[in-house]
Structures are given as C-alpha cells and as structure tokens.
C-alpha cells in the first residue's frame, strides 16, 4: 500500500485535474456508473451532547466505474480545535482494488476535500449555464473560498469577484493572495448584500448561520451555491427559485441547506428538480431561459473524493512518489 502525505498529494494534482475528474464522475453518477452510499455520521458531541468533544466524523465510501476503483474518506470536524492551535478538519482517504479488496493507498484527505469542494460547484455551474464570463459573489475568504475561486476560474472568465467575510482582515489577505491568480477584479464587499446583488454566481462557504442570502438579492439567471454552514440561504430564496439541484438526494433531505425547510414541511423530495449528475449526463437541463434562478446544493460525496484520490494515486505510481507499506505478507 502506498502512503502519501499532504505535500506529496499537492505536488501531484492541479485544480484543472480535479475539475476534469469530478465532471467525469458526475456523469457516471448520472448514468448509474458510480456507487455512492449516503454518508455515515459519527456524532462526537455536537451542541454539548455526550461524549462532549464538539465534533463529528463522516465515513464516505464510493466506487468509481470509469476509474474502476473503490475507496472511502474518513473526515471529521472539531469545532474547538482552532482555539487549541489545531486544524478544524482532519481527513484520510483509503483506496482499494475493487476486484480483490487489496488496499492500494492511504493519503491525506483535507487538501483533496478542499479542491473537490470547489470543483464540484464549478462543474455544476458549467453544465447548468455554459456562460463564459461571470460576476461571482463569494462569502468566506478562507481556504474553501480560495478553492471555489480557483475552480470557477477553470470553467469561466471571472470578470469580477466580490468577496465578503465578517473578518475584514481575512478578506484583505484573500485579495492579496488571489490577485495574481485571477485575471479579473477582486472587490472586497462591506455588506453581505453587496456580494450577491447583480452576480451571476453566488457561492457561500462561510460559517454564517442567520440565513443571510436574501431572495430579493438574487437576479434572474443567477445560480446560488450555499455550501458552508448550511444555514446561509433564506427560506424565501429556497422556495422562490425555479430549480433546486443537488448532488445526492438522500443526503440533501437530511443535511445541508434544505434540511431545515424539509424538517418543517416547507419543501420535500418532490421539489428537487434534478441531481448534478443528471444534468452533466444530459438527462435534465440547467438554465432553460435567462429568467430562471437555480439553487444548487452540493453537500459533498465520497465519489468526488475517491475520483480525485485515484488521479493522485496513478500519478504517484507513475512518478514513484510515496512510501510503500505492507500490513501483511500477502
């Protein structure tokens, strides 16, 4: 089995690679050539519950047909870690040969998570719209904000990127870091509204929990991706758009931006127009006229992690990067 650390993973993959792999795998999901069960959650004491670690972990398995590989990501978030000087997320990905169960690789998973989270939204928008030039609104100027911007830049020309973060210093650093990487203008917004009005795409990867993205801010022809705290989009927005598109119906009904309105009976499975996979596979359409508005909720699937990890693994083998380790003599 091949062991790969974060630096090695980083050296083996680009955002372009991740976008391409995720698009192929969404197509596989849309044609039933991917096996992707619902996440299994391990609650380690969110909201003060026993055992009190204020954390949770997810097991995210998948089989990817076009790569003929199986795997699982084991990822968790510890809300108290930043105050201890530790990272919020911890993740590992394990790959296996589907025919035999032979373990192939274990690799650091946070970087892949960050990259595929950006790629999945960008791939979705590319297939909804086909629009080449966009004004993009972004809530959250952290790592996920950077990968969202980088991924959308692979599929669109971002004429202007409007960034809002409750921490102005974080937004300033984002601009300094990303100015050289993005050809368009980066504008730091003073208000949440400013980062949404007149934007073609609005992406949230923030921890805001007050349903701050208002229905009236989103123009006709725009797509909104609430992907952060899962409580960014207002009820009126979720119920007022023309189409709701998700990555995985089973997951979306119980977690993510729809979970609250579903639990209150305001929306249900019948209100979900399509999955991203169905759109990428050509079974359903994204925008059908310039007046439509779409909310897309890619909560995140193991399939996107495993497809990206498979690209990393193949490159590592080709370049003899990583450390081989044997658990058994077989």
C-alpha positions as CSV (number, residue, x, y, z in Angstrom):
1,X,0.0,0.0,0.0
2,X,1.2,3.5,-0.9
3,X,1.3,6.2,1.7
4,X,1.1,9.8,0.6
5,X,1.3,12.9,2.8
6,X,-0.2,16.4,2.1
7,X,2.9,17.8,0.3
8,X,3.1,14.8,-1.9
9,X,-0.6,15.0,-2.8
10,X,-0.2,18.7,-3.5
11,X,2.6,18.0,-5.9
12,X,0.6,15.5,-7.9
13,X,-2.7,17.3,-8.6
14,X,-3.9,20.6,-10.1
15,X,-7.4,22.2,-9.9
16,X,-7.7,21.5,-13.7
17,X,-7.2,17.8,-12.9
18,X,-9.8,17.8,-10.2
19,X,-12.4,19.7,-12.3
20,X,-12.0,17.1,-15.1
21,X,-12.2,14.1,-12.8
22,X,-15.2,15.5,-11.0
23,X,-17.1,16.2,-14.3
24,X,-16.5,12.6,-15.5
25,X,-17.6,11.2,-12.1
26,X,-20.8,13.4,-12.1
27,X,-21.6,12.0,-15.5
28,X,-21.0,8.5,-14.0
29,X,-23.4,9.3,-11.2
30,X,-26.0,10.4,-13.8
31,X,-25.7,7.2,-15.7
32,X,-25.5,4.9,-12.7
33,X,-21.9,4.0,-13.2
34,X,-20.9,5.2,-9.7
35,X,-21.9,3.6,-6.4
36,X,-22.2,6.3,-3.7
37,X,-24.0,5.5,-0.5
38,X,-25.2,8.2,1.9
39,X,-22.5,9.4,4.4
40,X,-22.4,7.7,7.7
41,X,-22.1,10.2,10.5
42,X,-20.4,9.7,13.9
43,X,-21.5,12.4,16.4
44,X,-18.8,13.0,18.9
45,X,-20.8,15.5,20.9
46,X,-22.0,18.4,18.7
47,X,-24.1,21.0,20.7
48,X,-23.0,19.7,24.1
49,X,-24.2,16.2,23.7
50,X,-22.2,13.2,25.1
51,X,-19.3,12.4,24.7
52,X,-18.8,16.2,24.6
53,X,-15.9,16.6,22.1
54,X,-17.9,19.2,20.0
55,X,-17.0,17.2,16.8
56,X,-18.4,14.8,14.3
57,X,-16.9,12.5,11.7
58,X,-18.2,11.1,8.4
59,X,-17.4,7.9,6.6
60,X,-17.8,8.5,2.8
61,X,-17.4,5.4,0.6
62,X,-17.7,5.2,-3.2
63,X,-16.9,3.1,-6.3
64,X,-16.0,4.9,-9.5
65,X,-16.8,3.0,-12.6
66,X,-14.7,4.9,-15.2
67,X,-11.6,4.5,-12.9
68,X,-12.6,1.0,-11.6
69,X,-11.6,1.9,-8.1
70,X,-13.2,1.8,-4.7
71,X,-12.4,3.8,-1.6
72,X,-13.5,5.7,1.5
73,X,-12.8,9.0,3.0
74,X,-12.8,9.4,6.8
75,X,-13.2,13.0,7.7
76,X,-14.1,15.0,10.8
77,X,-14.5,18.5,12.1
78,X,-13.5,19.6,15.6
79,X,-15.1,22.9,16.5
80,X,-12.8,23.6,19.5
81,X,-9.6,22.8,17.6
82,X,-8.8,26.3,16.3
83,X,-8.7,27.6,19.8
84,X,-6.1,24.9,20.6
85,X,-4.0,25.8,17.6
86,X,-5.1,22.7,15.8
87,X,-6.9,22.4,12.4
88,X,-10.6,22.2,12.3
89,X,-10.7,19.4,9.7
90,X,-8.9,16.1,9.7
91,X,-9.2,13.6,6.8
92,X,-7.7,10.5,5.3
93,X,-8.6,8.7,2.1
94,X,-8.2,4.9,1.6
95,X,-8.2,3.4,-1.9
96,X,-8.8,-0.3,-2.7
97,X,-8.8,-2.5,-5.8
98,X,-12.4,-3.2,-6.4
99,X,-11.9,-6.8,-7.8
100,X,-9.9,-8.1,-4.9
101,X,-10.2,-5.7,-2.0
102,X,-6.4,-5.2,-2.0
103,X,-5.7,-1.8,-0.4
104,X,-3.8,0.4,-2.8
105,X,-3.2,3.7,-1.0
106,X,-3.8,5.8,2.1
107,X,-3.4,9.6,1.7
108,X,-4.0,12.9,3.4
109,X,-7.6,13.9,2.6
110,X,-8.1,17.5,3.6
111,X,-6.4,19.0,0.5
112,X,-8.4,16.8,-1.7
113,X,-11.6,17.8,0.2
114,X,-10.8,21.5,-0.3
115,X,-10.1,21.1,-4.0
116,X,-13.0,18.9,-4.9
117,X,-15.4,21.1,-3.0
118,X,-14.5,23.9,-5.3
119,X,-14.5,21.7,-8.4
120,X,-18.0,20.2,-7.8
121,X,-19.6,23.6,-7.7
122,X,-17.7,24.8,-10.8
123,X,-18.6,21.7,-12.8
124,X,-22.2,22.1,-11.8
125,X,-22.4,25.7,-13.0
126,X,-20.5,24.9,-16.2
127,X,-23.2,22.3,-17.1
128,X,-26.1,24.5,-16.0
129,X,-25.2,27.6,-17.9
130,X,-22.3,27.4,-20.4
131,X,-21.8,31.2,-19.6
132,X,-18.2,32.1,-20.2
133,X,-18.0,35.5,-18.4
134,X,-19.4,35.9,-14.9
135,X,-19.5,38.2,-11.9
136,X,-19.1,36.0,-8.9
137,X,-20.1,36.6,-5.3
138,X,-18.2,34.8,-2.6
139,X,-19.0,34.5,1.1
140,X,-16.0,33.2,3.1
141,X,-12.4,34.2,2.5
142,X,-10.7,31.1,3.9
143,X,-9.2,28.0,2.2
144,X,-12.6,26.9,0.8
145,X,-13.1,30.4,-0.7
146,X,-9.8,30.2,-2.5
147,X,-10.6,26.8,-4.0
148,X,-14.0,28.0,-5.1
149,X,-12.4,30.9,-6.9
150,X,-9.7,28.7,-8.4
151,X,-12.2,26.1,-9.6
152,X,-14.6,28.6,-11.2
153,X,-11.7,30.2,-12.9
154,X,-11.1,26.9,-14.7
155,X,-14.5,26.9,-16.3
156,X,-15.4,30.7,-16.6
157,X,-13.8,34.0,-17.0
158,X,-14.4,35.7,-13.7
159,X,-14.7,39.4,-14.7
160,X,-15.2,40.5,-11.1
161,X,-15.1,38.5,-7.8
162,X,-16.9,40.1,-4.9
163,X,-15.8,38.8,-1.6
164,X,-17.4,39.2,1.8
165,X,-16.0,37.9,5.1
166,X,-17.1,39.0,8.5
167,X,-13.3,39.3,9.2
168,X,-12.2,42.2,7.0
169,X,-8.5,41.2,7.5
170,X,-9.3,37.8,6.1
171,X,-10.9,39.4,3.0
172,X,-7.8,41.6,2.6
173,X,-5.5,38.6,2.8
174,X,-7.6,36.7,0.3
175,X,-7.4,39.6,-2.2
176,X,-3.6,39.9,-1.7
177,X,-3.2,36.1,-2.2
178,X,-5.6,35.7,-5.2
179,X,-5.0,38.9,-7.2
180,X,-2.1,37.4,-9.1
181,X,-4.0,34.1,-9.8
182,X,-7.3,35.6,-11.1
183,X,-7.3,37.8,-14.2
184,X,-10.5,39.8,-13.2
185,X,-11.0,42.4,-10.5
186,X,-11.4,41.3,-6.8
187,X,-13.6,43.6,-4.8
188,X,-13.9,43.4,-1.0
189,X,-17.6,44.0,0.0
190,X,-18.6,45.9,3.0
191,X,-22.0,44.2,3.3
192,X,-23.5,40.8,2.6
193,X,-25.9,42.3,0.1
194,X,-23.1,43.8,-2.0
195,X,-21.6,40.3,-2.6
196,X,-24.8,39.0,-4.1
197,X,-26.7,41.7,-6.0
198,X,-26.2,41.5,-9.8
199,X,-23.9,38.5,-9.5
200,X,-24.2,35.6,-12.0
201,X,-23.0,33.1,-9.4
202,X,-23.2,33.4,-5.6
203,X,-21.2,30.9,-3.5
204,X,-21.2,30.6,0.3
205,X,-18.5,28.7,2.2
206,X,-18.9,30.7,5.4
207,X,-19.9,29.7,8.9
208,X,-22.8,32.3,8.9
209,X,-26.0,30.8,10.4
210,X,-28.5,33.6,10.0
211,X,-29.9,32.7,6.6
212,X,-28.4,35.9,5.2
213,X,-28.7,35.3,1.5
214,X,-32.0,37.0,0.7
215,X,-34.3,36.1,-2.2
216,X,-34.6,39.7,-3.5
217,X,-30.8,39.9,-3.8
218,X,-30.6,37.2,-6.5
219,X,-31.1,38.3,-10.0
220,X,-32.8,36.3,-12.8
221,X,-30.3,34.0,-14.5
222,X,-28.2,33.5,-11.3
223,X,-27.1,30.4,-9.5
224,X,-26.6,30.2,-5.8
225,X,-24.4,27.6,-4.0
226,X,-25.0,27.5,-0.2
227,X,-22.1,25.2,0.9
228,X,-20.8,26.5,4.2
229,X,-22.8,26.4,7.5
230,X,-25.8,25.0,5.6
231,X,-28.0,27.8,7.0
232,X,-27.0,30.6,4.7
233,X,-29.9,30.7,2.3
234,X,-33.2,32.2,3.4
235,X,-36.4,30.2,3.3
236,X,-37.8,32.6,0.7
237,X,-34.9,32.0,-1.6
238,X,-35.1,28.2,-1.3
239,X,-38.8,28.3,-2.0
240,X,-38.6,31.1,-4.6
241,X,-36.1,29.8,-7.1
242,X,-37.1,28.0,-10.3
243,X,-35.0,24.9,-9.7
244,X,-33.3,23.1,-6.9
245,X,-30.4,20.9,-8.0
246,X,-28.4,18.7,-5.6
247,X,-25.5,16.2,-5.7
248,X,-27.2,13.4,-3.7
249,X,-30.9,13.4,-3.0
250,X,-30.8,11.1,0.1
251,X,-28.2,13.3,1.8
252,X,-29.8,16.6,0.9
253,X,-33.1,15.9,2.6
254,X,-31.5,15.4,6.0
255,X,-28.4,17.7,5.9
256,X,-27.3,20.8,4.2
257,X,-29.2,23.9,3.2
258,X,-32.5,22.1,2.6
259,X,-32.6,20.1,5.9
260,X,-34.3,22.8,7.9
261,X,-37.1,23.6,5.4
262,X,-37.6,19.9,4.8
263,X,-37.9,19.2,8.5
264,X,-40.6,21.9,8.8
265,X,-42.5,20.5,5.8
266,X,-41.9,23.6,3.6
267,X,-40.1,21.6,0.9
268,X,-39.6,17.9,0.1
269,X,-38.1,15.5,-2.4
270,X,-40.7,16.4,-5.0
271,X,-39.3,19.9,-5.0
272,X,-35.8,18.8,-6.1
273,X,-35.6,19.2,-9.9
274,X,-32.5,17.1,-10.6
275,X,-29.1,15.9,-9.4
276,X,-25.9,17.4,-10.8
277,X,-25.2,14.0,-12.3
278,X,-28.4,14.0,-14.3
279,X,-27.6,17.5,-15.7
280,X,-24.0,16.6,-16.6
281,X,-25.2,13.3,-18.2
282,X,-27.7,15.3,-20.3
283,X,-30.8,13.8,-18.8
284,X,-32.0,17.1,-17.3
285,X,-31.3,20.7,-18.1
286,X,-29.9,23.6,-16.0
287,X,-31.0,27.0,-17.1
288,X,-33.7,26.8,-19.8
289,X,-34.3,30.6,-20.1
290,X,-32.5,33.7,-18.9
291,X,-35.1,34.4,-16.2
292,X,-34.6,31.2,-14.3
293,X,-32.8,31.1,-11.0
294,X,-31.2,28.0,-9.5
295,X,-30.1,27.0,-6.1
296,X,-27.6,24.1,-6.2
297,X,-26.6,22.2,-3.1
298,X,-23.6,20.0,-3.5
299,X,-23.2,18.8,0.1
300,X,-20.2,16.6,-0.9
301,X,-20.0,13.0,-1.8
302,X,-17.4,10.3,-1.4
303,X,-17.4,9.9,-5.1
304,X,-15.7,13.2,-5.7
305,X,-13.0,12.4,-3.1
306,X,-12.3,9.0,-4.4
307,X,-12.1,10.1,-8.1
308,X,-9.6,12.8,-7.1
309,X,-7.6,10.4,-5.0
310,X,-7.5,7.9,-7.8
311,X,-5.8,10.5,-10.1
312,X,-3.3,11.3,-7.3
313,X,-2.6,7.6,-6.8
314,X,-2.0,6.9,-10.5
315,X,0.4,9.9,-10.8
316,X,2.2,8.8,-7.7
317,X,2.8,5.3,-9.1
318,X,3.9,6.7,-12.4
319,X,6.4,9.1,-10.7
320,X,7.5,6.7,-7.9
321,X,6.3,9.1,-5.2
322,X,5.2,8.0,-1.8
323,X,6.2,5.3,0.7
324,X,5.2,1.6,0.3
325,X,3.9,-0.1,3.4
326,X,2.8,-3.7,3.8
327,X,0.3,-4.7,6.5
328,X,0.6,-8.4,5.6
329,X,3.0,-10.7,3.7
330,X,0.4,-11.4,1.1
